[in-house]
Amino acid sequence: MRPQTPSLVTFDLSGKVALITGSTAYIGRASAHKLASLGATVIVNGRNKEAGKTVVEEITAAGGSAIFEQADLTQADAMTEMADRIVERLGKIDILVASGAGASQDSLPFRLFQEMSTDDLDYYIKTHWLTRAYALKAVTPHMSKAGGGKVVLVGTDAGRIATVGESMIGGSTAGMMQMSRALARELGRDKIRINAVSMSFISDAIPRWGESSEPLQDEKDAAGNHKKGMLDKLKKRMIFDVQCEDIAETIAFFASPASDAITGQTLSVNGGLSTPG
């Protein structure tokens, strides 16, 4: 029988080094703040150096520890070089949170399949799937050598529930989720646990609806006044509001010792919008 310890101890990340990709805004930023508040030394990552510096300053002002590493998630070599630099500087990477790229402000919006170009197809696959694979290839060799680690992949519920306008977003994320399930068995031999967190609409993150295919956009009447469209209908179906902090809390659970008995799973944080099995 396991010894009884205070519950908060199982979320303690003191002494851990956590790399959070795409952490200059939204979910990644919230996760960086959360893991730092639990004691981890956080590596904030992104393309924008100024945005990354701001997040680091916010974390240190709150009493946490953080540094910034500039690297493009969509470039495999850049991710490997970044992971090597982190290990050279800090000695290890205990936690990888693979976020970002798929839902940043400059990402492609939601589009009907027949309106996508072949370049669009490649883009969706790279941002929603290959960025996670690149991060894994860069970090997990270091985790294996160190004796283990925690990996949390961030994606969308479109990978679990078929959604109009998200054929490639959902298909790519479904591939990412299947990859994580297979890797749970492979990486488990090296004491690396891997899980995924998925979500739908997040009220404090800017959705990419403005440039979406016309049938997916919110409707307007003849006078140009806003009418209820797909986004309004989506929010109406949600039972509870979901914000970036809610996603960060779930990521913290998977990153902490509290989830040591869990691997190869996907947890949806969607306010009751859907109930995937």
C-alpha positions in Angstrom: 0.0 0.0 0.0 1.3 3.4 -1.0 2.2 5.8 1.9 -0.4 8.5 2.5 0.9 12.0 1.7 -0.8 15.4 1.4 -2.5 15.6 -1.9 -0.8 18.8 -3.0 2.6 17.1 -2.9 1.6 15.0 -5.9 1.5 18.2 -8.0 4.8 19.5 -6.8 7.2 20.1 -9.7 10.1 21.5 -7.8 13.4 20.6 -9.4 11.7 19.7 -12.7 12.6 21.3 -16.1 9.6 21.8 -18.4 9.8 22.8 -22.0 6.5 24.2 -23.3 6.4 24.8 -27.0 4.4 27.6 -28.4 4.2 29.3 -25.0 4.2 32.9 -25.9 0.4 33.2 -25.9 -2.9 31.5 -25.0 -2.8 27.9 -23.8 1.0 27.6 -23.9 1.4 30.8 -21.9 -1.1 29.8 -19.3 0.6 26.4 -19.0 4.0 28.1 -18.5 2.6 30.1 -15.7 0.9 27.1 -14.1 3.9 24.8 -14.2 6.2 27.5 -12.9 3.8 28.2 -10.0 4.2 24.5 -9.1 8.0 24.8 -8.9 9.2 23.8 -12.4 11.9 25.7 -14.2 10.0 26.6 -17.4 11.4 27.0 -20.9 9.2 29.4 -22.8 9.4 28.7 -26.5 8.2 30.6 -29.6 9.2 32.5 -32.7 8.6 36.0 -31.2 11.5 36.9 -28.9 9.7 40.0 -27.5 6.5 38.0 -26.6 8.7 35.3 -25.1 10.6 37.8 -23.0 7.3 39.2 -21.7 6.1 35.8 -20.5 9.5 35.1 -18.8 9.2 38.5 -17.0 5.7 37.7 -15.9 6.8 34.3 -14.5 9.8 35.7 -12.7 7.8 38.6 -11.3 5.5 36.0 -9.7 8.4 34.3 -8.1 8.9 31.5 -10.7 11.8 30.5 -12.8 11.8 30.7 -16.6 14.0 31.2 -19.6 13.2 31.8 -23.3 14.3 29.7 -26.2 13.5 30.9 -29.7 12.7 28.1 -32.2 10.1 27.5 -34.9 8.0 24.4 -34.1 7.5 23.6 -37.7 11.2 23.1 -38.3 12.5 19.7 -37.0 16.1 20.7 -36.9 15.4 23.8 -35.0 13.5 21.8 -32.4 16.4 19.3 -32.0 18.9 22.1 -31.7 16.8 23.8 -29.0 16.4 20.6 -27.0 20.2 20.1 -27.1 20.8 23.6 -25.9 18.4 23.2 -23.0 20.0 20.0 -21.9 23.5 21.5 -22.2 22.4 24.5 -20.1 20.1 22.9 -17.5 21.1 19.3 -17.6 17.8 17.7 -18.5 14.2 18.0 -19.7 11.7 16.3 -17.4 8.5 17.6 -19.0 7.5 18.3 -22.5 4.2 20.2 -23.3 3.8 20.2 -27.1 1.5 23.1 -27.8 1.3 25.9 -30.3 1.4 26.3 -34.1 -2.1 24.8 -34.8 -4.1 27.7 -33.4 -1.9 30.8 -33.4 -3.2 34.1 -34.8 -1.5 33.5 -38.2 -2.7 29.9 -38.6 -5.0 28.9 -41.4 -8.7 29.3 -40.6 -11.4 26.6 -40.8 -12.1 25.7 -44.4 -14.2 23.2 -46.3 -12.1 20.5 -47.8 -13.0 21.4 -51.4 -11.8 24.9 -50.9 -8.4 23.9 -49.6 -5.3 23.9 -51.8 -2.8 21.1 -51.7 -0.4 23.4 -49.8 -3.2 23.9 -47.2 -3.3 20.1 -46.7 0.4 20.0 -46.0 0.1 23.0 -43.6 -2.6 21.4 -41.5 -0.7 18.1 -41.2 2.5 19.9 -40.2 1.0 22.3 -37.6 -1.4 19.9 -36.0 0.6 16.7 -36.1 4.2 16.9 -37.3 5.1 19.8 -34.8 4.3 17.3 -32.0 6.3 14.6 -33.7 9.3 17.0 -34.1 9.1 17.9 -30.4 9.0 14.3 -29.4 12.0 13.4 -31.6 13.9 16.2 -30.2 13.2 15.7 -26.5 12.5 12.0 -25.8 16.1 10.8 -26.5 17.2 13.0 -23.6 14.4 11.8 -21.4 15.3 8.2 -22.2 18.9 8.8 -21.2 17.8 10.5 -18.0 15.5 7.7 -16.9 12.1 9.0 -17.8 9.8 12.0 -18.2 6.3 13.3 -18.9 4.9 14.3 -22.3 1.6 16.2 -22.8 0.4 16.8 -26.4 -2.1 19.5 -27.0 -4.8 19.2 -29.7 -8.4 19.7 -30.7 -11.5 17.7 -30.1 -11.9 17.6 -33.9 -9.5 14.7 -33.6 -12.1 12.8 -31.7 -15.4 14.2 -33.0 -16.0 14.7 -36.8 -16.5 18.4 -37.4 -17.5 20.2 -40.6 -14.7 22.5 -41.6 -12.1 20.6 -39.7 -11.5 17.6 -41.9 -7.7 18.2 -42.1 -7.4 19.7 -38.7 -9.3 16.8 -37.2 -7.7 14.2 -39.3 -4.2 15.5 -38.4 -5.0 15.6 -34.7 -6.5 12.1 -34.8 -3.2 10.9 -36.3 -1.3 12.7 -33.5 -3.5 11.1 -30.9 -3.1 7.6 -32.4 0.7 8.3 -32.5 0.6 9.1 -28.8 -1.3 5.9 -27.9 1.3 3.8 -29.8 4.2 5.7 -28.3 2.8 5.2 -24.8 3.8 1.5 -25.2 7.1 2.2 -26.8 8.2 5.1 -24.6 6.9 3.4 -21.5 9.8 1.1 -21.5 12.0 4.1 -20.8 9.6 5.4 -18.1 8.3 8.1 -20.3 4.5 8.8 -19.9 2.7 10.4 -22.8 -0.9 11.8 -22.8 -3.0 14.3 -24.8 -5.3 17.1 -23.8 -7.9 18.3 -26.3 -10.4 21.1 -26.4 -13.0 23.0 -28.5 -13.9 26.6 -28.1 -11.9 28.6 -25.6 -13.5 31.9 -24.6 -10.3 33.8 -23.9 -8.4 32.7 -27.0 -9.1 34.3 -30.4 -10.8 31.8 -32.7 -10.0 31.7 -36.4 -13.4 32.2 -37.9 -13.1 35.5 -39.7 -11.4 34.1 -42.8 -13.1 30.7 -42.7 -15.2 29.3 -45.6 -18.4 31.4 -45.9 -20.8 28.6 -44.7 -18.7 28.4 -41.5 -18.8 32.1 -40.7 -21.3 33.8 -38.4 -24.2 35.1 -40.4 -25.3 38.7 -40.9 -28.6 40.1 -42.0 -29.2 42.5 -44.9 -28.3 45.5 -42.7 -25.0 43.9 -41.7 -26.1 43.1 -38.2 -24.7 40.0 -36.5 -26.9 37.0 -36.5 -26.4 33.6 -34.8 -24.0 31.5 -36.9 -21.8 28.4 -36.3 -19.7 30.0 -33.5 -22.8 31.1 -31.6 -24.3 27.7 -32.0 -21.1 26.1 -30.7 -21.0 28.3 -27.6 -24.7 27.7 -27.0 -24.1 23.9 -26.9 -21.4 24.2 -24.2 -22.6 23.7 -20.6 -19.5 25.3 -19.0 -17.2 28.1 -20.1 -13.6 26.9 -20.9 -10.6 29.2 -20.7 -6.9 28.7 -21.2 -6.4 28.3 -17.5 -8.7 25.3 -17.5 -6.5 23.6 -20.2 -3.4 24.5 -18.2 -4.7 22.9 -15.1 -5.2 19.6 -17.0 -1.8 19.8 -18.5 -0.4 20.3 -15.0 -2.1 17.1 -13.8 -0.5 15.1 -16.6 2.9 16.7 -16.0 2.8 16.0 -12.3 3.3 12.8 -10.2 -0.5 12.8 -9.7 -0.8 11.1 -13.1 2.0 8.6 -12.7 -0.4 5.6 -13.3 -1.7 7.1 -16.6 -0.3 7.0 -20.1 -1.6 6.8 -23.7 -4.8 8.7 -22.8 -6.6 11.7 -24.2 -8.7 14.0 -22.0 -11.1 16.5 -23.5 -11.7 19.8 -21.7 -14.6 21.1 -23.7 -17.2 22.4 -21.2 -19.6 19.5 -22.1 -19.8 20.4 -25.8 -19.3 16.8 -26.6 -18.6 13.5 -24.8 -16.2 11.5 -26.8 -15.4 8.0 -25.7 
